[in-house]
Amino acid sequence: MRLTALDTSVYRFPTPEPEADGTLEWSATTAVLVQARAGEITGLGWTYSTGAAAAVIDEHLEPAVIGRDSNDLDDCHESMRRASRNLGTRGVVMHAISAVDIALWDLKARSHDLPVVALLGAVRDRVPIYGSGGFTTMTDEQLHQQVEDWRALGCRNVKIKIGEDWGTRIEHDLSRVARLRRFAGADARLMVDANGAYSRGRARRVGRALDELGVVWFEEPVSSDDVEGLAGLRQALDCDITAGEYVADVFEAERLAPALDCLQLDATRCGGYTGFLRAAAVAAVHNLDVSAHCAPALHTSIGAAVVNLRHIEYFADHARLEPLLVEGILPVRDGTVIPNRTAGHGYTLHPEAARWLA
């Protein structure tokens, strides 16, 4: 079937209260949604970005794919990349390509009356998740409740934000991690995310203390642009050094992989499911696992199909808003999610989603 239209819409979901990590504050999350049409069939995809991604889709990506065979996903992906040459093919542009690519996978699967995971090829029936949130703006009571919620879902892996005030409150960061251990219990696997807040020296000192606290995952201890710094910390510390949420293509994945213990990938930023598969293959060449960053609903199908996947991030903001955006999300069971077995990825636009239109 030939593609006939890409329809875009932008949704803005306010957070319950202002939130922050070590280097950024926010009060809402923006989702840019694409409906790809071929005949009577529609595929759905989205990215977490800015409304500018919708303009990229409308002005540049739609003309690049209209009329192409909706089964030829690599052809469509390459056509979008070529059409974006003068814009650059990373950042917001790749967010836009990602949303379209996911919609095209959904469209192809629906046109063959198959679940997306069947097209991808499943290697597991259930996909493990970890609880993620623990914003620096949270009170101890709020953090305790969030951890209780994660444990009730069966999550043994739990992650909070550290690096408060650009890494200048180290003692406060470490005291929060100690409280996380008390809240989560002795059997929990503790994870932290500094969002690139620390200098190399501070990250090394914090990392040594995290090793003493039994932390197993130290995400973006320094900026992901500082590949040499990440590599040095990997050699110096016991906890896994991780990064990759901003990876846009295989070239960035290859640049980062040698410095990490686990490569993070985000299908809403790295080129959709097509880009995720390619970057996961790069990680496999380096004998690395990959971990899906945020967007748990969108990562369930791809997570079931990637051999070297470690887990999916069950990010608090996205876990809250995705049921407001789409219908068809299956519940968490025993710390895992199960991919939909209905046609496509199983999601349809929520009938009340218009309430959140930007």
N, C-alpha and C positions, 0 to 999 in steps of 0.2 A: 504494500500500500504506500501511496505517496503522502508525504506530510503536507497538510493544508494550512495549518496555523499554529502559532505559539501565542497563547493568551497569558498575560502576566497580571498579577495583583500583589499589592504590598500590604502587610499586616504588622501592626505594632502592638506588642503586649507589654504593658507596664509591669514592673516587678512589684511585689507587695510593699516593699520599702526600698530606699536606695541601697545598692550593693556595691562592693568593692573587692579587689584583690590587692596585690602589692603595688601595682603600677597603673590601675585604671579604676574609674568609678562609672556606674551606669544606673539608669532607672527604668529602662525598657529594652526589649529585644525586638528587632525587626526581622520578619521573615518575608522573603520574596518568593512567590509561588508561581509555577509555570504549569499550564495545561497544554500539552502537545496533542494536536488533533490530526487524525488520518481517517478520512471517511466518517463513520459513525463512532469511532473508538477514540477515547481520550486517555492520555497518560498524565500522571501527576508527579511533580517534583518540586523541591524547594531548597533554598539556601538561607542561612542566617547571615545577613549582610546589611546593606543600606539600600534605600530606594533607588539609588543610582544604578544598581545591578539590573533593575527592570528596564531602565532606559537602554542599557547595553543590549539586552535581549531584543527589545522592540526595534532598535535602530540598526543593529549589526548582526545579531545571531539569527533572527528569524529569516531575513533574506538569504542567509547562507545555507539554510537547511530546507526551506520550502521547496517542494517538488522532489526531494530526495526520497529514496526508499526507506521507510521507517524500520526495516529490518537491518539496514546497514549502519550499525551503531558506530563502528570505527570511522566509516566514511563521513558521517555527520560530525563526529568529534573533530576530525581533522579539518573539515570545512569551516567549523566555528573558529578553530585556532588560526587558520589562515586569514579569515575575515577580520581577525582582531590584531593583525600584525602591527599596525600603526598605533594601536591603543596600548600595546603590551599585553601579554597573555598570563599575567599573574594578578594577585590582589582581587579587586572588585570584578575585573573581567573574568577571571577564573571562577569566582563565585557564580557569576551568571552562566558560564559554560557548565558548571557543575549542576545547577538546578535543571537546565535543559537536558543534560545527559541522563539524570535520574528519571526525568519524565519520559524520556525515550525508551529507557529500559522497561519502565512500567507499561508504556504503550505497546512495545513489542510483545511482552509477556501476555498482556490482555488480548492482543490480536491472535495469539496462538492458544488462548484459554489455558495458560500455564502460570504458576506462581513465578515471580522473579527468581527465587532461589532455585527453581528447577532449571531455568536457563543458565544460571551461574554454575550450578553443580554443587550440591550440598556435601560438606564433609563432616557436619555435626548436626544433631537435631535440636540442641539447645545451645545458646550462646551466653557465656558468663558475663556478668556486669560487675561494676564497682560503684559504690555510692560516692558522689562528688558534689561538693558545694563548700560548706564551711567558710563562707566569705568573711573577710576581716572585719566587716561591720557587725557581725553577729555577737550577741551577748552569750555568755556561757550557757544560759538556760536555752537559748535558741539552738546553739550548737549541740547540746545534749539531746534535745528533742529530735534534731535532724539525724543524729547518729542512731537514736532509738528507732526512727523510721527506717533507716537503711538496714539495720539488723533485723527488723521485722520482715523485711523483704528477702532476707537470707543472705545479705551481702557480708562477706568476711573481709573484703577489701574496701577501705574507706579513705577518702582524700579530702584534705582541707587546703585553704590558701594560707601561705605565709609570705614573708618578705614585705611586711607592712611598712608603709611610708618609704618606698624604694629601698627597702632593706636596711633601714636605719634603726629598727627596734628589735634587734636580735634576741635579747632576753625575753621580750614579750612573745616573739614567734615561738621560741622553744618552750615557754610555759604553756602556750596553747597546744603544742604537740603533746606535752606531758598530760594535759587535761584530756586530750583526745584518747590517749591510751586508757585513762580511767573510764571514760565514757564508753569506749568501744569494747573493752575487755581484753584479757590476756591473749585470746586466740585470734584477734583481729590483725590483719596485715595493714599497717599504716602507710599512707601515701601523702606526699605534700607537693604543692605546686607554688613556686615562687614567681612565676610569670616574668622571669628575667630580671628580677629586682636587685640581685646582689652583684657586687664586684666579684672578681675571681677570688680574692683573698677572703672576703666575707663568706662567699659560698663554700669555700674549703673549710673554714672554721665552723660554720653552721652544719655542714655535711658530717663532720666528725662527731658533733653532738647528736645529730640525727642517727648516726650509726649506733651510738650508745643507747639511744631510745628504741632501737629496733625498727626504725623506718626502712622500708624496702624500696621506696620509689621517690626519687627527688627530681621533679619535673622543672625544666627550664630554670636551673639554679642561676645561670647567667643568660643573657640574651641568646636566642637561637641563632643570631647572626655571628656570635662568637664561637665558631666551631672549634678553634684551638682551645678555648677555655673549657668547653664541654668535654673535649677529649682528655684534658689534663685532670679534670675532676673525676672522670671515669676511672682513670688510673689510680687516683688518690683515695677514693672512697669505696665502701662496701655496698652501699645502696645503689640500686639501678639509676643511672642517669638517662633521662628521657627528654625528648622534644620532638617537634615535627608538625604541630597543629597548623602551622602556616605554610607547609609544603604545598606547592602548586603543581609540580610536575616531577618527572623521573630525574631530571637534572638536579633539582633541589634535594630530592630523596637521596641521590647518590652522594651529594656533598655532605649531608648530615650523617648518614648511616655509620661511617667508620668511627664517629665520636660518641656513639650511643650504645646503651644496652637494650633499648626497645624504641622502635620508631613509631611515633604517633602519626595517624593519618585521619583526615577529615574529608569525607566524601562530598560535603557541601563546599569545600575549598580546593580540593586537589583534582577536580575534573570529573566529579560524579563517580559512579561505579566503575566506569572505564578507567579513569585515572587512579582510583583506589587499587584496582587489580594490578595495574602496571607498577605502581610504587611499592605494593606489597611484594611483588616479584624482586624488586631491587633489594628490599630488606632481606628476602630469603637468600639472595646471593651472598649477603654478609652474615648469614646465620643468625638473623635477628627475628624476634617476634615483632608484630605490629599491634597497636592498640588503637581502637577507633575513638576519636575525639568528639565528644558531645553528640547531639542529634541521635539519641538512641533509637527512635522509631525508624529512621532511614538506614541505620547501620545494622539492623537485625538481619536482613536478608544477605547483605554482603558479608557480614560477620560469620554467617553459617557456611559460607563458601570459600573462605580464605584459610588455607591450611595453617599458616603461621600466625593466626590471630590469637592474642592473649586474652583480651576482654574488650568490652564496650563501656564507655563512660556514661553512667546514668546521671547526667548533669541536672542538678535541681531545677534550674530555670527551664530547660528544654523539656524535661519530664513533666513539668507543670503545664507548659503551654501547648505541647503537641496534641493532647486530647481536645484542646479548644480549637485547633486548626483543622484536624482531620479526625475521621471516624475509622475504626478498625484496629486500633492499637490493642494488642493483647497484654494481659497483666503479667507482672514479674512473678515467677515461681521459684522458690529456693535459690535465689540469687542468679537466675537465668531468665532469658527471654526466648520465646519460640517464634520462628518466622511464620508469617501467615502462609497458609496453603491454598488460599483463594487466588483467583487470577490477578496478575500484577503483583505489586508489593502489598496489596490488601487494603490500601488506604483510599478514602474518598473525602472530598472537601466537606467539612462539618457544615450542616445546614445553617448554623448560627455564627459561622466564622465572619460573616460580613460585619458583625458588631466590632471587629478589631481592625477593619480596613483603615489604612493610614490616609 
